[in-house]
Amino acid sequence: MSHSPADADLDLRLVRYFTVVAEHCHFGRAAAALHITQPSLSRQVRRLERELGARLLDRTPQGTRLTEAGEVFLPRARSLLRAAGQAAAAARAAAEPSRITVGYTTGLIVTPAVAELRRRFPDADVRTAHLPWQEARKALTEHRVDALVTRLPFVTEGLRVTVLYDEPRVVVLPLDHRLAGKESVTLDDIADEPLPRVTDRLWDAFWRIDPRPDGRPAPDGPLIENIEDKFELVASGQSLALAAGVPGLRPPRPDLTTVPLHGVEPCHVAVATRAGDGGRLVTEFRKCAEALLTGPGTAE
């Protein structure tokens, strides 16, 4: 028997599954992101649709698209998940006033600040969580982490963000590339080289320098979802890539090399917390980060 939205007892796990499918517009990619099988994901979404009494998604040969009901439900679903995360975080904060989770992304070291926070508050439960770059801001806004050390750019609305230090940008090249071994390169040297794309517009524009200073668009490379795919594309000769660089650090793979990219803005490493979050541990972690996280760790 179908249910109307008014009497549906919504399972938040199913709601989250729906939002992930909506973001990816594809059941296969969404299932991979959720680490479940595609048939299981399809069953869970159909279960949600039965509970709501409305079809939310249309399956097409090209992928998946929202129905009119899905378009209406999606922003409310996201709001529901945010509210649930905030409610859970508030309950944990009341029950466990001495707990904090610090998120960080690939290649960044938070150990000195975390160790100092533990030294100052030996009875506190201080945890860390590694996050994929594309999940970092969402983890903070959804209260899965309480503080975040990551690289800009990202949407800073609703957040308090402080730049900790800068990292130079480098070009990642295969060992046999014409530019490998040079002391440095400029944008002119790689003007016609494709660079991998990502769906996040801010991140894509920064890491492809798109548009270029003269207004021309950057050459399009393949669309990627993770760092490993980026380096595989470079190693196989399909593109170059830009990355955060640290002098003296070895390239990310033995079949790759890096060359400093001169004449471009460096990458900014920042600490972010939710605006208005004045909790004791959050405030103290910010102080520790600003005092101790003052130089590059390892490159992404």
Protein Blocks (a to p, Z undefined) as FASTA:
>chain_A
ZZdfklpccdfklmmmmmmmmmnopaklmmmmnopafklmmmmmmmmmmmnopafbdcdf
klccddfklmmmmmmmmmmmmmmmmmmmmmmmmmmmcbccddddehiafklmmmmmmmmm
mmbccddddddfklmmmmmmnopafbdcddddddfehiacddfbdcdddddddfkbmkgo
iabdcfklmmmpccdddfblklmmmmnopacfkopacddddddfbfklmmmmmmnopacc
dddddehiacfbfkbccdddehiacddddddddehiacfklmmmmmmmmmmmmccfbdZZ
